[in-house]
Amino acid sequence: MTLARSDESIVESPGWETIEELFAALESPLLSYALRLIGELGAAEDVVQDAFMKLHAQFDQVREPRRWLYRTVHNLALNHQRQAGKIVPLNPPADDTSPTAADSPDPQPLPDDQIARLEGIGLVRLSLETLDEQSRELIRLKFNEDLSYKEISARTGLTIGNVGYLLHHALKAIADELRKTGVLP
C-alpha cells in the first residue's frame, strides 16, 4: 500500500491502518523484548502497555510506529530498572556494623507529619469519589490488588488498551483534584 504525501513523494505504508492492528501485530514481540530487558512479566506487561498508551496519544504524528514502539519500550524498561534500583528493602540483612535499636532514631513520625499524611489520604479519598464507578474499580484493581492491565482486562471485560486509557484519565483527574486542593504543586 502506498500513500501520497503533500510533497508529492510516495511513502510505503507498513500496513497498519489503526493502532489496534499495530497492537495485534506487535504486542507479543514487544512483550518478549521487554521481558528480556526487565526479567519480570508484570512489569514487562506494564511497560508495553505504557508504550502503546503513549503511541495512542500521538499516533498521527509517528512516522514509523514499529521502530518508535521498540525504542519507547526500551526506554521505559531502562526507567523501570533505574527506579527498581532505588528501592531499599525495609528489613536489610543484619550485620555487625549496623546500629543497634538503641542507636537508631525513633521510627514514629512526628505528630505534624502524621496529621499531614492523614489529611493527604483524606483528600485522595475525596478525589476518588469524584470519579465514576468504573474508574474507581479500575484504580482499586490496579493499586489495591496490584493487578496488571492484562489481569484487569480479564476481570472487567475491557480491552487492555481501554484499561490503560481509562486508568490514565482517572489518575489525571485525581491529580487535577489534588492540585486544586493544594496537595500537589
Backbone torsions as a table, in degrees:
resi	resn	phi	psi	omega
1	MET	NA	135.8	178.7
2	THR	-120.7	149.9	179.8
3	LEU	-125.1	134.3	175.7
4	ALA	-86.8	136.6	178.1
5	ARG	-105.3	170.0	-176.2
6	SER	-63.7	-26.2	178.7
7	ASP	-87.8	14.9	175.2
8	GLU	69.3	4.5	175.3
9	SER	-83.5	158.4	-178.5
10	ILE	-105.8	133.5	-179.7
11	VAL	-120.7	135.7	176.6
12	GLU	-76.6	128.4	176.9
13	SER	-91.5	137.4	-179.2
14	PRO	-72.4	-0.9	178.6
15	GLY	96.3	3.5	180.0
16	TRP	-99.6	104.7	179.7
17	GLU	-84.0	-32.5	-176.5
18	THR	-129.7	163.3	178.0
19	ILE	-67.9	-27.6	178.1
20	GLU	-64.1	-42.0	177.8
21	GLU	-64.6	-40.6	178.1
22	LEU	-63.7	-42.4	178.5
23	PHE	-61.6	-45.8	-179.6
24	ALA	-61.5	-37.1	-176.6
25	ALA	-80.2	-32.4	-169.4
26	LEU	-115.6	-5.7	-176.6
27	GLU	-59.9	-49.7	-177.9
28	SER	-63.4	-48.4	178.5
29	PRO	-62.4	-38.0	178.7
30	LEU	-67.6	-37.9	178.0
31	LEU	-64.0	-42.2	177.1
32	SER	-61.1	-43.1	179.8
33	TYR	-62.9	-47.7	-179.7
34	ALA	-63.8	-38.2	179.3
35	LEU	-64.3	-38.6	176.9
36	ARG	-64.8	-35.7	-178.4
37	LEU	-76.2	-39.4	-173.0
38	ILE	-98.2	-41.1	-179.5
39	GLY	85.5	7.6	-179.2
40	GLU	-135.7	121.3	-172.8
41	LEU	-61.0	-47.5	-178.3
42	GLY	-59.9	-44.0	179.5
43	ALA	-67.7	-38.3	178.6
44	ALA	-63.8	-41.1	177.4
45	GLU	-61.9	-42.9	-180.0
46	ASP	-64.5	-40.0	179.4
47	VAL	-62.8	-45.3	-179.7
48	VAL	-64.4	-42.5	179.3
49	GLN	-64.5	-40.4	177.4
50	ASP	-62.1	-40.0	179.1
51	ALA	-62.8	-44.2	178.8
52	PHE	-65.9	-35.3	178.1
53	MET	-66.0	-40.2	177.5
54	LYS	-64.9	-41.0	178.3
55	LEU	-64.4	-41.5	-179.6
56	HIS	-57.0	-38.6	-177.8
57	ALA	-68.8	-23.0	-177.4
58	GLN	-135.9	32.1	-175.0
59	PHE	-56.4	-39.6	-177.7
60	ASP	-67.9	-26.0	-177.7
61	GLN	-90.1	-15.3	-175.9
62	VAL	-85.2	120.6	-177.0
63	ARG	-81.0	-38.1	-178.6
64	GLU	-124.1	83.6	-172.9
65	PRO	-62.8	-33.4	-179.9
66	ARG	-64.1	-51.6	179.3
67	ARG	-62.1	-42.1	-179.7
68	TRP	-60.4	-44.0	-179.4
69	LEU	-63.8	-44.6	179.7
70	TYR	-62.8	-41.0	179.3
71	ARG	-66.3	-41.1	-179.9
72	THR	-65.8	-44.2	176.9
73	VAL	-60.0	-43.2	178.6
74	HIS	-58.2	-49.5	-178.7
75	ASN	-65.0	-42.0	178.5
76	LEU	-64.6	-37.5	178.2
77	ALA	-65.2	-42.1	177.2
78	LEU	-63.6	-41.7	176.9
79	ASN	-60.7	-41.6	178.7
80	HIS	-61.2	-44.5	-179.3
81	GLN	-63.7	-39.3	177.7
82	ARG	-63.0	-45.3	179.7
83	GLN	-64.3	-40.3	-179.5
84	ALA	-64.0	-30.8	178.9
85	GLY	-71.4	-18.3	179.9
86	LYS	-85.5	-10.5	-178.6
87	ILE	-76.0	127.6	-179.7
88	VAL	-109.3	128.9	179.9
89	PRO	-62.8	144.6	-179.3
90	LEU	-69.8	-34.4	-179.3
91	ASN	-116.6	80.6	179.3
92	PRO	-64.9	154.1	-179.4
93	PRO	-61.7	139.4	-178.8
94	ALA	-75.3	138.3	172.8
95	ASP	-140.3	175.2	-174.7
96	ASP	-71.8	-19.9	-176.8
97	THR	-90.0	-7.0	-178.6
98	SER	-76.4	147.7	-179.3
99	PRO	-67.4	151.6	178.1
100	THR	-78.9	169.8	-178.8
101	ALA	-59.8	-34.6	-179.4
102	ALA	-69.3	-28.9	-178.6
103	ASP	-83.9	-20.6	-174.8
104	SER	-81.3	151.7	-179.8
105	PRO	-68.7	162.1	179.3
106	ASP	-62.6	122.7	-177.3
107	PRO	-73.7	-13.8	-178.5
108	GLN	-74.4	127.0	178.1
109	PRO	-67.4	158.5	178.2
110	LEU	-65.8	153.3	-178.5
111	PRO	-56.0	-40.2	178.9
112	ASP	-62.7	-39.4	178.6
113	ASP	-66.4	-39.6	178.3
114	GLN	-62.8	-42.8	-179.9
115	ILE	-65.1	-45.1	179.7
116	ALA	-61.2	-40.2	179.5
117	ARG	-65.3	-45.9	179.8
118	LEU	-63.8	-38.0	176.7
119	GLU	-64.1	-41.8	178.4
120	GLY	-61.7	-42.9	178.2
121	ILE	-62.4	-42.4	178.5
122	GLY	-62.0	-41.4	179.2
123	LEU	-67.7	-36.3	176.4
124	VAL	-64.7	-42.8	178.1
125	ARG	-62.2	-40.3	177.5
126	LEU	-64.7	-40.4	179.8
127	SER	-68.7	-31.2	175.0
128	LEU	-63.0	-35.0	-178.9
129	GLU	-68.3	-18.6	177.9
130	THR	-77.4	-12.8	-178.8
131	LEU	-84.2	160.0	174.9
132	ASP	-73.8	165.7	-174.9
133	GLU	-59.2	-42.0	-178.4
134	GLN	-62.9	-43.4	179.3
135	SER	-64.7	-41.4	177.5
136	ARG	-62.3	-40.3	179.5
137	GLU	-64.9	-42.5	179.0
138	LEU	-62.7	-41.8	178.3
139	ILE	-65.5	-40.3	177.6
140	ARG	-61.0	-45.8	-179.4
141	LEU	-64.4	-39.7	-177.5
142	LYS	-72.7	-46.2	-171.0
143	PHE	-100.2	-31.9	177.6
144	ASN	-83.4	-41.7	-178.3
145	GLU	-98.0	-4.8	176.4
146	ASP	55.0	44.6	-179.9
147	LEU	-89.5	151.1	174.9
148	SER	-78.2	168.7	177.8
149	TYR	-59.0	-38.6	-179.0
150	LYS	-64.0	-43.4	179.2
151	GLU	-66.8	-39.3	177.3
152	ILE	-64.3	-41.5	178.3
153	SER	-58.5	-44.4	-179.7
154	ALA	-63.7	-38.0	-178.8
155	ARG	-74.1	-37.4	-172.4
156	THR	-97.3	-18.6	-176.9
157	GLY	83.7	2.0	176.0
158	LEU	-82.3	157.2	174.6
159	THR	-71.1	158.1	-179.3
160	ILE	-61.7	-42.6	178.6
161	GLY	-62.5	-38.2	179.2
162	ASN	-68.2	-37.0	176.5
163	VAL	-58.7	-49.1	-180.0
164	GLY	-62.1	-42.8	-179.7
165	TYR	-61.9	-48.4	-178.6
166	LEU	-65.6	-40.4	177.8
167	LEU	-63.7	-42.4	179.4
168	HIS	-57.1	-49.1	-177.5
169	HIS	-70.4	-32.9	176.9
170	ALA	-66.1	-45.3	179.7
171	LEU	-66.1	-35.8	177.1
172	LYS	-64.5	-41.3	178.4
173	ALA	-63.6	-40.6	177.9
174	ILE	-63.8	-44.7	179.2
175	ALA	-60.8	-40.5	177.9
176	ASP	-62.1	-42.7	178.3
177	GLU	-63.4	-40.7	-179.4
178	LEU	-69.5	-30.9	175.4
179	ARG	-67.5	-38.7	179.4
180	LYS	-62.6	-35.7	-177.8
181	THR	-88.1	-4.5	177.6
182	GLY	87.6	5.5	178.3
183	VAL	-71.0	-39.2	177.5
184	LEU	-107.9	147.6	178.1
185	PRO	-70.4	NA	NA
